[in-house]
Amino acid sequence: MSITSSHQLRHPFSLTCRHCDAGMDMETPEQATAAGWTEIEDVADEGFLEANYLGLCPDCKREED
Ligand SMILES: [Zn+2]
């Protein structure tokens, strides 16, 4: 299930895009969702990069569509 609300967070929110390096300026899931991010997932347990959450940024979503 993708994360859209701060209430769903189990870790401090830090975000990066699955395709590019966008996302570090996003401070909450609400802010990211409002900016057009989708598919935000908790990846903290996977030790992925420095971000606890991985998503699809608006620019990359546009390219996928
Ligand atoms: Zn991206």
PDB file of the backbone (N, CA, C, O) and the ligand in Angstrom, with CONECT records:
HET     ZN  A 101       1
ATOM      1  N   MET A   1       0.850  -1.200   0.000  1.00  0.00           N
ATOM      2  CA  MET A   1       0.000   0.000   0.000  1.00  0.00           C
ATOM      3  C   MET A   1       0.876   1.237   0.000  1.00  0.00           C
ATOM      4  O   MET A   1       1.820   1.322   0.786  1.00  0.00           O
ATOM      5  N   SER A   2       0.592   2.175  -0.845  1.00  0.00           N
ATOM      6  CA  SER A   2       1.432   3.363  -0.898  1.00  0.00           C
ATOM      7  C   SER A   2       1.064   4.331   0.222  1.00  0.00           C
ATOM      8  O   SER A   2      -0.059   4.335   0.727  1.00  0.00           O
ATOM      9  N   ILE A   3       2.025   5.133   0.586  1.00  0.00           N
ATOM     10  CA  ILE A   3       1.890   6.027   1.736  1.00  0.00           C
ATOM     11  C   ILE A   3       1.454   7.410   1.276  1.00  0.00           C
ATOM     12  O   ILE A   3       2.082   8.023   0.413  1.00  0.00           O
ATOM     13  N   THR A   4       0.370   7.886   1.867  1.00  0.00           N
ATOM     14  CA  THR A   4      -0.144   9.202   1.492  1.00  0.00           C
ATOM     15  C   THR A   4      -0.300  10.116   2.694  1.00  0.00           C
ATOM     16  O   THR A   4      -0.611  11.297   2.536  1.00  0.00           O
ATOM     17  N   SER A   5      -0.088   9.584   3.905  1.00  0.00           N
ATOM     18  CA  SER A   5      -0.367  10.353   5.117  1.00  0.00           C
ATOM     19  C   SER A   5       0.755  10.194   6.130  1.00  0.00           C
ATOM     20  O   SER A   5       1.366   9.129   6.224  1.00  0.00           O
ATOM     21  N   SER A   6       1.026  11.244   6.883  1.00  0.00           N
ATOM     22  CA  SER A   6       2.038  11.196   7.941  1.00  0.00           C
ATOM     23  C   SER A   6       1.703  10.148   8.998  1.00  0.00           C
ATOM     24  O   SER A   6       2.596   9.636   9.674  1.00  0.00           O
ATOM     25  N   HIS A   7       0.406   9.829   9.141  1.00  0.00           N
ATOM     26  CA  HIS A   7      -0.006   8.841  10.147  1.00  0.00           C
ATOM     27  C   HIS A   7       0.497   7.437   9.820  1.00  0.00           C
ATOM     28  O   HIS A   7       0.555   6.570  10.692  1.00  0.00           O
ATOM     29  N   GLN A   8       0.862   7.222   8.547  1.00  0.00           N
ATOM     30  CA  GLN A   8       1.325   5.893   8.131  1.00  0.00           C
ATOM     31  C   GLN A   8       2.830   5.711   8.334  1.00  0.00           C
ATOM     32  O   GLN A   8       3.354   4.618   8.122  1.00  0.00           O
ATOM     33  N   LEU A   9       3.526   6.770   8.743  1.00  0.00           N
ATOM     34  CA  LEU A   9       4.982   6.703   8.809  1.00  0.00           C
ATOM     35  C   LEU A   9       5.469   5.928  10.018  1.00  0.00           C
ATOM     36  O   LEU A   9       4.978   6.137  11.128  1.00  0.00           O
ATOM     37  N   ARG A  10       6.426   5.041   9.818  1.00  0.00           N
ATOM     38  CA  ARG A  10       7.089   4.335  10.901  1.00  0.00           C
ATOM     39  C   ARG A  10       8.516   4.854  11.091  1.00  0.00           C
ATOM     40  O   ARG A  10       9.199   4.464  12.038  1.00  0.00           O
ATOM     41  N   HIS A  11       8.965   5.730  10.193  1.00  0.00           N
ATOM     42  CA  HIS A  11      10.337   6.242  10.225  1.00  0.00           C
ATOM     43  C   HIS A  11      10.291   7.725   9.879  1.00  0.00           C
ATOM     44  O   HIS A  11       9.302   8.191   9.312  1.00  0.00           O
ATOM     45  N   PRO A  12      11.343   8.477  10.208  1.00  0.00           N
ATOM     46  CA  PRO A  12      11.395   9.874   9.775  1.00  0.00           C
ATOM     47  C   PRO A  12      11.254   9.946   8.254  1.00  0.00           C
ATOM     48  O   PRO A  12      11.841   9.145   7.526  1.00  0.00           O
ATOM     49  N   PHE A  13      10.473  10.912   7.791  1.00  0.00           N
ATOM     50  CA  PHE A  13      10.185  10.964   6.360  1.00  0.00           C
ATOM     51  C   PHE A  13      11.358  11.554   5.587  1.00  0.00           C
ATOM     52  O   PHE A  13      11.722  12.714   5.778  1.00  0.00           O
ATOM     53  N   SER A  14      11.934  10.749   4.724  1.00  0.00           N
ATOM     54  CA  SER A  14      12.886  11.246   3.732  1.00  0.00           C
ATOM     55  C   SER A  14      12.594  10.474   2.462  1.00  0.00           C
ATOM     56  O   SER A  14      12.408   9.258   2.487  1.00  0.00           O
ATOM     57  N   LEU A  15      12.555  11.192   1.354  1.00  0.00           N
ATOM     58  CA  LEU A  15      12.012  10.627   0.112  1.00  0.00           C
ATOM     59  C   LEU A  15      13.019  10.741  -1.019  1.00  0.00           C
ATOM     60  O   LEU A  15      13.720  11.745  -1.142  1.00  0.00           O
ATOM     61  N   THR A  16      13.083   9.713  -1.834  1.00  0.00           N
ATOM     62  CA  THR A  16      13.805   9.822  -3.098  1.00  0.00           C
ATOM     63  C   THR A  16      13.004   9.118  -4.185  1.00  0.00           C
ATOM     64  O   THR A  16      12.208   8.219  -3.913  1.00  0.00           O
ATOM     65  N   CYS A  17      13.234   9.547  -5.419  1.00  0.00           N
ATOM     66  CA  CYS A  17      12.527   8.960  -6.557  1.00  0.00           C
ATOM     67  C   CYS A  17      13.181   7.646  -6.957  1.00  0.00           C
ATOM     68  O   CYS A  17      14.396   7.484  -6.853  1.00  0.00           O
ATOM     69  N   ARG A  18      12.354   6.707  -7.417  1.00  0.00           N
ATOM     70  CA  ARG A  18      12.900   5.401  -7.830  1.00  0.00           C
ATOM     71  C   ARG A  18      13.688   5.512  -9.136  1.00  0.00           C
ATOM     72  O   ARG A  18      14.455   4.607  -9.466  1.00  0.00           O
ATOM     73  N   HIS A  19      13.513   6.601  -9.881  1.00  0.00           N
ATOM     74  CA  HIS A  19      14.199   6.721 -11.173  1.00  0.00           C
ATOM     75  C   HIS A  19      15.226   7.848 -11.222  1.00  0.00           C
ATOM     76  O   HIS A  19      16.144   7.802 -12.041  1.00  0.00           O
ATOM     77  N   CYS A  20      15.093   8.854 -10.369  1.00  0.00           N
ATOM     78  CA  CYS A  20      16.040   9.964 -10.402  1.00  0.00           C
ATOM     79  C   CYS A  20      16.351  10.364  -8.962  1.00  0.00           C
ATOM     80  O   CYS A  20      15.962   9.658  -8.031  1.00  0.00           O
ATOM     81  N   ASP A  21      17.047  11.483  -8.764  1.00  0.00           N
ATOM     82  CA  ASP A  21      17.458  11.838  -7.409  1.00  0.00           C
ATOM     83  C   ASP A  21      16.587  12.937  -6.793  1.00  0.00           C
ATOM     84  O   ASP A  21      17.007  13.604  -5.848  1.00  0.00           O
ATOM     85  N   ALA A  22      15.378  13.127  -7.325  1.00  0.00           N
ATOM     86  CA  ALA A  22      14.458  14.103  -6.766  1.00  0.00           C
ATOM     87  C   ALA A  22      13.922  13.623  -5.414  1.00  0.00           C
ATOM     88  O   ALA A  22      14.026  12.443  -5.077  1.00  0.00           O
ATOM     89  N   GLY A  23      13.351  14.549  -4.650  1.00  0.00           N
ATOM     90  CA  GLY A  23      12.591  14.162  -3.473  1.00  0.00           C
ATOM     91  C   GLY A  23      13.122  14.662  -2.151  1.00  0.00           C
ATOM     92  O   GLY A  23      12.377  14.706  -1.172  1.00  0.00           O
ATOM     93  N   MET A  24      14.376  15.039  -2.088  1.00  0.00           N
ATOM     94  CA  MET A  24      14.953  15.411  -0.803  1.00  0.00           C
ATOM     95  C   MET A  24      14.355  16.697  -0.220  1.00  0.00           C
ATOM     96  O   MET A  24      14.529  16.988   0.963  1.00  0.00           O
ATOM     97  N   ASP A  25      13.657  17.454  -1.051  1.00  0.00           N
ATOM     98  CA  ASP A  25      13.024  18.685  -0.553  1.00  0.00           C
ATOM     99  C   ASP A  25      11.621  18.429  -0.007  1.00  0.00           C
ATOM    100  O   ASP A  25      10.970  19.358   0.471  1.00  0.00           O
ATOM    101  N   MET A  26      11.150  17.188  -0.071  1.00  0.00           N
ATOM    102  CA  MET A  26       9.820  16.849   0.431  1.00  0.00           C
ATOM    103  C   MET A  26       9.893  16.526   1.925  1.00  0.00           C
ATOM    104  O   MET A  26      10.705  15.704   2.350  1.00  0.00           O
ATOM    105  N   GLU A  27       9.046  17.175   2.711  1.00  0.00           N
ATOM    106  CA  GLU A  27       9.122  17.029   4.168  1.00  0.00           C
ATOM    107  C   GLU A  27       8.031  16.150   4.751  1.00  0.00           C
ATOM    108  O   GLU A  27       8.185  15.636   5.858  1.00  0.00           O
ATOM    109  N   THR A  28       6.936  15.967   4.035  1.00  0.00           N
ATOM    110  CA  THR A  28       5.834  15.125   4.516  1.00  0.00           C
ATOM    111  C   THR A  28       5.219  14.381   3.319  1.00  0.00           C
ATOM    112  O   THR A  28       5.348  14.827   2.179  1.00  0.00           O
ATOM    113  N   PRO A  29       4.550  13.248   3.582  1.00  0.00           N
ATOM    114  CA  PRO A  29       3.840  12.558   2.502  1.00  0.00           C
ATOM    115  C   PRO A  29       2.754  13.429   1.877  1.00  0.00           C
ATOM    116  O   PRO A  29       2.516  13.363   0.671  1.00  0.00           O
ATOM    117  N   GLU A  30       2.094  14.246   2.703  1.00  0.00           N
ATOM    118  CA  GLU A  30       1.046  15.122   2.180  1.00  0.00           C
ATOM    119  C   GLU A  30       1.634  16.110   1.164  1.00  0.00           C
ATOM    120  O   GLU A  30       1.046  16.372   0.115  1.00  0.00           O
ATOM    121  N   GLN A  31       2.821  16.653   1.510  1.00  0.00           N
ATOM    122  CA  GLN A  31       3.471  17.605   0.613  1.00  0.00           C
ATOM    123  C   GLN A  31       3.868  16.920  -0.694  1.00  0.00           C
ATOM    124  O   GLN A  31       3.684  17.480  -1.775  1.00  0.00           O
ATOM    125  N   ALA A  32       4.407  15.718  -0.593  1.00  0.00           N
ATOM    126  CA  ALA A  32       4.833  14.985  -1.780  1.00  0.00           C
ATOM    127  C   ALA A  32       3.636  14.629  -2.657  1.00  0.00           C
ATOM    128  O   ALA A  32       3.687  14.782  -3.878  1.00  0.00           O
ATOM    129  N   THR A  33       2.560  14.155  -2.033  1.00  0.00           N
ATOM    130  CA  THR A  33       1.359  13.792  -2.785  1.00  0.00           C
ATOM    131  C   THR A  33       0.773  15.011  -3.487  1.00  0.00           C
ATOM    132  O   THR A  33       0.345  14.935  -4.639  1.00  0.00           O
ATOM    133  N   ALA A  34       0.759  16.144  -2.768  1.00  0.00           N
ATOM    134  CA  ALA A  34       0.235  17.376  -3.353  1.00  0.00           C
ATOM    135  C   ALA A  34       1.089  17.835  -4.530  1.00  0.00           C
ATOM    136  O   ALA A  34       0.590  18.481  -5.452  1.00  0.00           O
ATOM    137  N   ALA A  35       2.382  17.498  -4.496  1.00  0.00           N
ATOM    138  CA  ALA A  35       3.284  17.886  -5.580  1.00  0.00           C
ATOM    139  C   ALA A  35       3.226  16.916  -6.753  1.00  0.00           C
ATOM    140  O   ALA A  35       3.871  17.142  -7.776  1.00  0.00           O
ATOM    141  N   GLY A  36       2.448  15.825  -6.609  1.00  0.00           N
ATOM    142  CA  GLY A  36       2.258  14.904  -7.717  1.00  0.00           C
ATOM    143  C   GLY A  36       3.007  13.584  -7.584  1.00  0.00           C
ATOM    144  O   GLY A  36       3.033  12.786  -8.521  1.00  0.00           O
ATOM    145  N   TRP A  37       3.621  13.348  -6.415  1.00  0.00           N
ATOM    146  CA  TRP A  37       4.311  12.065  -6.196  1.00  0.00           C
ATOM    147  C   TRP A  37       3.292  10.944  -6.034  1.00  0.00           C
ATOM    148  O   TRP A  37       2.204  11.150  -5.497  1.00  0.00           O
ATOM    149  N   THR A  38       3.661   9.750  -6.509  1.00  0.00           N
ATOM    150  CA  THR A  38       2.818   8.567  -6.349  1.00  0.00           C
ATOM    151  C   THR A  38       3.685   7.386  -5.916  1.00  0.00           C
ATOM    152  O   THR A  38       4.914   7.461  -5.915  1.00  0.00           O
ATOM    153  N   GLU A  39       3.012   6.295  -5.549  1.00  0.00           N
ATOM    154  CA  GLU A  39       3.687   5.016  -5.247  1.00  0.00           C
ATOM    155  C   GLU A  39       4.755   5.163  -4.167  1.00  0.00           C
ATOM    156  O   GLU A  39       5.827   4.567  -4.267  1.00  0.00           O
ATOM    157  N   ILE A  40       4.465   5.955  -3.137  1.00  0.00           N
ATOM    158  CA  ILE A  40       5.434   6.136  -2.058  1.00  0.00           C
ATOM    159  C   ILE A  40       5.412   4.905  -1.152  1.00  0.00           C
ATOM    160  O   ILE A  40       4.362   4.515  -0.641  1.00  0.00           O
ATOM    161  N   GLU A  41       6.577   4.306  -0.962  1.00  0.00           N
ATOM    162  CA  GLU A  41       6.698   3.062  -0.202  1.00  0.00           C
ATOM    163  C   GLU A  41       7.751   3.207   0.885  1.00  0.00           C
ATOM    164  O   GLU A  41       8.700   3.979   0.748  1.00  0.00           O
ATOM    165  N   ASP A  42       7.574   2.459   1.963  1.00  0.00           N
ATOM    166  CA  ASP A  42       8.546   2.390   3.050  1.00  0.00           C
ATOM    167  C   ASP A  42       9.667   1.423   2.651  1.00  0.00           C
ATOM    168  O   ASP A  42       9.434   0.227   2.473  1.00  0.00           O
ATOM    169  N   VAL A  43      10.885   1.958   2.515  1.00  0.00           N
ATOM    170  CA  VAL A  43      12.021   1.095   2.167  1.00  0.00           C
ATOM    171  C   VAL A  43      13.122   1.173   3.224  1.00  0.00           C
ATOM    172  O   VAL A  43      14.260   0.771   2.980  1.00  0.00           O
ATOM    173  N   ALA A  44      12.770   1.694   4.401  1.00  0.00           N
ATOM    174  CA  ALA A  44      13.776   1.882   5.452  1.00  0.00           C
ATOM    175  C   ALA A  44      14.453   0.569   5.835  1.00  0.00           C
ATOM    176  O   ALA A  44      15.657   0.536   6.087  1.00  0.00           O
ATOM    177  N   ASP A  45      13.674  -0.514   5.879  1.00  0.00           N
ATOM    178  CA  ASP A  45      14.220  -1.800   6.296  1.00  0.00           C
ATOM    179  C   ASP A  45      15.141  -2.417   5.248  1.00  0.00           C
ATOM    180  O   ASP A  45      15.877  -3.359   5.542  1.00  0.00           O
ATOM    181  N   GLU A  46      15.100  -1.888   4.025  1.00  0.00           N
ATOM    182  CA  GLU A  46      15.945  -2.426   2.963  1.00  0.00           C
ATOM    183  C   GLU A  46      17.297  -1.727   2.894  1.00  0.00           C
ATOM    184  O   GLU A  46      18.155  -2.109   2.098  1.00  0.00           O
ATOM    185  N   GLY A  47      17.491  -0.697   3.728  1.00  0.00           N
ATOM    186  CA  GLY A  47      18.752   0.033   3.714  1.00  0.00           C
ATOM    187  C   GLY A  47      19.020   0.710   2.384  1.00  0.00           C
ATOM    188  O   GLY A  47      20.165   0.811   1.944  1.00  0.00           O
ATOM    189  N   PHE A  48      17.960   1.170   1.753  1.00  0.00           N
ATOM    190  CA  PHE A  48      18.056   1.749   0.413  1.00  0.00           C
ATOM    191  C   PHE A  48      18.528   3.192   0.479  1.00  0.00           C
ATOM    192  O   PHE A  48      17.851   4.032   1.071  1.00  0.00           O
ATOM    193  N   LEU A  49      19.667   3.494  -0.113  1.00  0.00           N
ATOM    194  CA  LEU A  49      20.194   4.863  -0.142  1.00  0.00           C
ATOM    195  C   LEU A  49      20.141   5.501   1.236  1.00  0.00           C
ATOM    196  O   LEU A  49      20.278   4.819   2.252  1.00  0.00           O
ATOM    197  N   GLU A  50      19.940   6.815   1.263  1.00  0.00           N
ATOM    198  CA  GLU A  50      19.819   7.489   2.553  1.00  0.00           C
ATOM    199  C   GLU A  50      18.362   7.803   2.872  1.00  0.00           C
ATOM    200  O   GLU A  50      18.064   8.313   3.952  1.00  0.00           O
ATOM    201  N   ALA A  51      17.457   7.509   1.955  1.00  0.00           N
ATOM    202  CA  ALA A  51      16.056   7.848   2.153  1.00  0.00           C
ATOM    203  C   ALA A  51      15.297   6.670   2.744  1.00  0.00           C
ATOM    204  O   ALA A  51      15.578   5.514   2.426  1.00  0.00           O
ATOM    205  N   ASN A  52      14.326   6.976   3.614  1.00  0.00           N
ATOM    206  CA  ASN A  52      13.493   5.926   4.197  1.00  0.00           C
ATOM    207  C   ASN A  52      12.305   5.569   3.312  1.00  0.00           C
ATOM    208  O   ASN A  52      11.693   4.513   3.475  1.00  0.00           O
ATOM    209  N   TYR A  53      11.983   6.464   2.366  1.00  0.00           N
ATOM    210  CA  TYR A  53      10.816   6.242   1.504  1.00  0.00           C
ATOM    211  C   TYR A  53      11.191   6.448   0.039  1.00  0.00           C
ATOM    212  O   TYR A  53      11.972   7.333  -0.311  1.00  0.00           O
ATOM    213  N   LEU A  54      10.612   5.607  -0.792  1.00  0.00           N
ATOM    214  CA  LEU A  54      10.886   5.612  -2.223  1.00  0.00           C
ATOM    215  C   LEU A  54       9.569   5.872  -2.946  1.00  0.00           C
ATOM    216  O   LEU A  54       8.539   5.298  -2.594  1.00  0.00           O
ATOM    217  N   GLY A  55       9.606   6.731  -3.946  1.00  0.00           N
ATOM    218  CA  GLY A  55       8.383   7.030  -4.684  1.00  0.00           C
ATOM    219  C   GLY A  55       8.661   7.318  -6.144  1.00  0.00           C
ATOM    220  O   GLY A  55       9.776   7.144  -6.637  1.00  0.00           O
ATOM    221  N   LEU A  56       7.610   7.766  -6.825  1.00  0.00           N
ATOM    222  CA  LEU A  56       7.721   8.124  -8.233  1.00  0.00           C
ATOM    223  C   LEU A  56       7.429   9.617  -8.348  1.00  0.00           C
ATOM    224  O   LEU A  56       6.324  10.062  -8.038  1.00  0.00           O
ATOM    225  N   CYS A  57       8.412  10.383  -8.788  1.00  0.00           N
ATOM    226  CA  CYS A  57       8.242  11.836  -8.820  1.00  0.00           C
ATOM    227  C   CYS A  57       7.378  12.248 -10.014  1.00  0.00           C
ATOM    228  O   CYS A  57       7.204  11.474 -10.955  1.00  0.00           O
ATOM    229  N   PRO A  58       6.838  13.473  -9.971  1.00  0.00           N
ATOM    230  CA  PRO A  58       5.945  13.928 -11.049  1.00  0.00           C
ATOM    231  C   PRO A  58       6.618  13.894 -12.420  1.00  0.00           C
ATOM    232  O   PRO A  58       5.971  13.562 -13.413  1.00  0.00           O
ATOM    233  N   ASP A  59       7.908  14.233 -12.490  1.00  0.00           N
ATOM    234  CA  ASP A  59       8.602  14.243 -13.778  1.00  0.00           C
ATOM    235  C   ASP A  59       8.721  12.839 -14.350  1.00  0.00           C
ATOM    236  O   ASP A  59       8.489  12.631 -15.541  1.00  0.00           O
ATOM    237  N   CYS A  60       9.086  11.863 -13.501  1.00  0.00           N
ATOM    238  CA  CYS A  60       9.233  10.493 -13.992  1.00  0.00           C
ATOM    239  C   CYS A  60       7.879   9.866 -14.281  1.00  0.00           C
ATOM    240  O   CYS A  60       7.754   9.048 -15.193  1.00  0.00           O
ATOM    241  N   LYS A  61       6.855  10.244 -13.504  1.00  0.00           N
ATOM    242  CA  LYS A  61       5.505   9.734 -13.765  1.00  0.00           C
ATOM    243  C   LYS A  61       5.044  10.172 -15.142  1.00  0.00           C
ATOM    244  O   LYS A  61       4.417   9.403 -15.871  1.00  0.00           O
ATOM    245  N   ARG A  62       5.359  11.423 -15.498  1.00  0.00           N
ATOM    246  CA  ARG A  62       4.969  11.951 -16.813  1.00  0.00           C
ATOM    247  C   ARG A  62       5.616  11.117 -17.918  1.00  0.00           C
ATOM    248  O   ARG A  62       4.990  10.851 -18.943  1.00  0.00           O
ATOM    249  N   GLU A  63       6.872  10.704 -17.710  1.00  0.00           N
ATOM    250  CA  GLU A  63       7.545   9.907 -18.734  1.00  0.00           C
ATOM    251  C   GLU A  63       6.978   8.502 -18.831  1.00  0.00           C
ATOM    252  O   GLU A  63       6.986   7.905 -19.907  1.00  0.00           O
ATOM    253  N   GLU A  64       6.483   7.964 -17.713  1.00  0.00           N
ATOM    254  CA  GLU A  64       5.910   6.613 -17.739  1.00  0.00           C
ATOM    255  C   GLU A  64       4.541   6.592 -18.413  1.00  0.00           C
ATOM    256  O   GLU A  64       4.146   5.590 -19.009  1.00  0.00           O
ATOM    257  N   ASP A  65       3.820   7.712 -18.312  1.00  0.00           N
ATOM    258  CA  ASP A  65       2.439   7.734 -18.804  1.00  0.00           C
ATOM    259  C   ASP A  65       2.343   7.693 -20.325  1.00  0.00           C
ATOM    260  O   ASP A  65       1.241   7.706 -20.874  1.00  0.00           O
TER     261      ASP A  65
HETATM  262 ZN    ZN A 101      12.042  11.031 -10.711  1.00  0.00          ZN2+
END
